[in-house]
Amino acid sequence: MPNSAREKSTGQLAVWWRLVEALEELGAAWQEAHPVVTTQAAGQLPAHLVVALVRAGAHGTEVTAGLAAVLAQQADTGPAFGELARTAQQVSSDWPRRAPRA
């Protein structure tokens, strides 16, 4: 099979680049939220926000586990991503799907 047949189409590449941008945006949002979370002044988050974060976090762990699995299948990533994929899948499996009651 020629290399060109195995290469991703422009549409597929655009989807992967959208994922990269979304992950970068997530990182930027976490950088903004993280200092607030680590201070005593942060206090308790509103219950509806906790519920939304639990749900979004569950989805985010699934995405991270899937991404790690894809990277583990790449020939040039080495063995580190295999272990990362297993760990990320475990985190995703362990993530609560419902917020604890306050």
VEXKOLLUM-286138 format. One record per residue (C-alpha): residue in one letter; x, y, z. Coordinates in steps of 0.25 Angstrom, whole numbers, plus 2048, in hexadecimal, padded with zeros to 3 digits. Example, Ala and Ser with C-alpha at 12.3 -4.5 7.8 and 13.67 -1.06 7.14 Angstrom:
REM residues 2
a8317EE81Fs8377FC81D
***
This chain:
REM residues 102
m800800800p80680D7FCn809818807s7FF821801a7F4817803r7F7816812e7F8825814k7EC82C81As7E3835811t7E3844813g7D584281Aq7DB838824l7E7841827a7DE84D82Av7D7845834w7E484183Bw7E885083Br7DB854841l7DE84A84Cv7EC85084Ee7E585E84Fa7DB859859l7E5853862e7EE860861e7E1868865l7DE85E870g7ED860875a7EB86F875a7DE86E87Dw7E4865887q7F086F889e7E587A88Ca7DD871895h7E986A89Cp7EE8768A5v7DF8788AAv7DD86A8ADt7EA8698B6t7E78758BEq7DF8758CBa7D68808C5a7D18778BBg7C78708C5q7BD8678C0l7B88678B2p7A98688AFa7A285B8AEh79E85D8A0l7AC86089Cv7B18538A3v7A784B89Ba7AB85188El7BA84F891v7B8840895r7B183E888a7BA845880g7C683F887a7C1831884h7C0834875g7CE83B876t7D482E87Ce7CE826871v7D482F867t7E182F86Da7E181F86Eg7DD81F860l7E882885Ba7F2820863a7EE81485Dv7EF81A84Fl7FD81F852a801811858q7FE80B84Aq808815843a81580E83Fd81E819843t81881C851g820811859p81A809864a81781586Df809817867g805809869e80680A878l800818877a7F481386Fr7F280887At7F3812885a7E981C87Eq7DF81187Cq7DF80D88Bv7DD81C88Es7D281D885s7CC81088Ad7CD815899w7C8823896p7BA82589Dr7AF827893r7A682F89Da7AA83A8A7p7AA8368B5r79F83B8BDa7A28478C6
***
